[in-house]
Amino acid sequence: MGMLSNKNGEIINPATEDSLVDLLSSIQATDIDLTNISDAIEALNGTGITYSSAVIDVPIGGPTQVLAAPAAGLRHWIYGIIGTAGTADGTILLRDGAATAFSGTMPIAQNGGFVLPVSQNPAIPWFRCGIAQAFQITTTLCTFDGIVVYATR
């Protein structure tokens, strides 16, 4: 498999290039695997990734499914979350349906919240659920409401 390099022969990282035009103008035509170019372009502009959002409405208590398990072979890529606690001070835990924790148990004050800003790189989500696993949030003593931005692939 070939490497991507600029006109000076330096290896380039497509995720840090300023634009698709810069990337394409800096690629040497020798020893390049076309799959690498396709992957680099997708990493730059998100081609082929459909982003979705869903409401987070978690009651007090055990794990609540925020996103249902996808079809076999697919997983949820979580790109951003915004949410606030209601009813009382409590805790939240982000996890998938196999109980793989994406966070520790986080204390959250009533009417307090947090933001995981939407990742600017489609190749780097905040976290990925296991294959064919739901995305869940567990609360204690409080409700939790917000929005999740994700892709299923």
Phi, psi and omega in degrees: 000131181283163177256157174267130179223158178272185184297338180267004179083007180278138177294135181247150176254109184301332182289343181252358178293148183293325181200167177299321179298315178300318181297309184295326180285342182262355182281132173276145185279000182259142173056045179244128174276124184299334177297320178300317180296315179300315179298320181295318179295317179298320179296328181283317189241002176075013180306134178089353179255124176257115179275144177227165173226154180218151177285138172257121180218083188255124177281177176292136172116191187324183183297136177242130179287118177269317176236127179297156178300134177282177179299160178307137178087351180250161176216157175274132173254117183267116184259340180189153178214142168225137181196159178224154178267145176234176175069321183186171168295147180194203177224157173225154178221128178263133184202173172254180185293343177269010180069023173283116183281135174259351178214166167281177175287116187256126174289144180216133182279151176306133182068005174270168181197191177204165178228130164255100185300150182300127180302136179276354180239115183298342179275351184232086175283170173296317175197164179236133174288159175297161180301130179061032180247144176288163170257129184231156172230132177252133178238157168228134175068351181221162169269167177215126183230145179173211183221142172241137175252129187208169170226148177244119181206000000 
